[in-house]
Amino acid sequence: MLLLHGFRRQRSGDRQRRADLDDVVRRGGAGMTGVSEREPTERDAEEANAASNPRVMHVVVSPWRLDGDDPAKRCIRIKALKFEVSDRIIRTMVGRCRGSGQCRPEDLPMIESAAIRYFREVTEAGSIKQAAVALRIAPSAISRQIQAIEEELSVKLFDRGVRGMVLTDAGRLLYRYAVDNRSQLDSIRAKVQEFETMRRGQIKFATVEGMLSNFLSNFLIGLSHDYPGISVSITVIGSRTVAEIVGRNEVDLGLVFGRAPRRDLIELARMRQSLCLIVSPRHPLADRRSCTVKELAGLRTVMPDPSFGIRQEIDRACANAKVRLEVCSETNSLAFAQMMASRTDLATFLPRDTAMPAIEAGRLVAVPLRDNRLEATQVTLVRLASRNMSPSCRMVADLLVTRMKTRLD
């Protein structure tokens, strides 16, 4: 069969063809007044015999094989089929759009041959009449399509009897194909709709502040450019609270400092974020290539409060080294800690990535810490194990996992 792709729009000539058809019907075909008696062209055959599916139409009838060799009858047949197809397309689209004002994607017909669809409906209904009721079309249209398939394959598909239409062996073979074809098309439609769904939606995200200033903000800028239909809600809190609200199913994804602290959380990816000593360029330690925790004894600092994973790691490292720091200021804002470090002689502790904008601007300096525990610190992307993620959320999570693994490498 010849497949014609695309949506065939109704042309102004359709109105003239309808007038011609009405004239033929009134005159009973006598004289053929107002009707061209030219030989049908291949284009006429394609347009006249296209199936009713307005998106993909199949040539299933060769009109010059019908009604003998009489050109007049062939011309009448072509005009009738042209009008029938145009009228059916209009009625189908209007009916589906009525009420809502727009066509819903789930109401559009599948990309399936009309002849195969009619054949499948007749098989399942048991008769052409019942299939016509289900499809809301004329029984004669179904009969023509069934006959066209039989002529195309040169086989008989049905045994017609008093109990209805029963498939022949060839018919059963074609029916299995029709069912498999429909299943594949349904699967394709589901995947296409899921793809469209992935481009829309809302993602709720909780993160530690350290990831927001550089890494996460750059990721979200790229996401908004590539997927403008996805909106992201960001909550910036301490690492412990991130784990808590992810565990309460209040957000889709979370970035915590260190490993996931709860068993009901799934770790999607980890990214190393070694802690550094952050000081101003004027600080006495600014010129050091690195330093140990023992060398920090008595250091005047501005520290994140204990809700931050950074503070917890520094406290453990100092306890192991038996070192005490002089905490001059404590805050729940890493931005405030950076500002204090850049304008005073106070030092703070942050991942280099967090302070990178200020480092590149020359306001701060990052001094690596020679400590196995502090060098191995990391952030972890987590989600609740029992949470059902939307397609858009799964896509964003996959993109973020890829970005984190790239940074890790």
Order of alpha helices (4+ residues) and beta strands (2+ residues): beta-alpha-alpha-beta-alpha-alpha-alpha-alpha-beta-beta-alpha-beta-alpha-beta-alpha-beta-beta-beta-beta-alpha-beta-alpha-beta-alpha-beta-alpha-beta-alpha
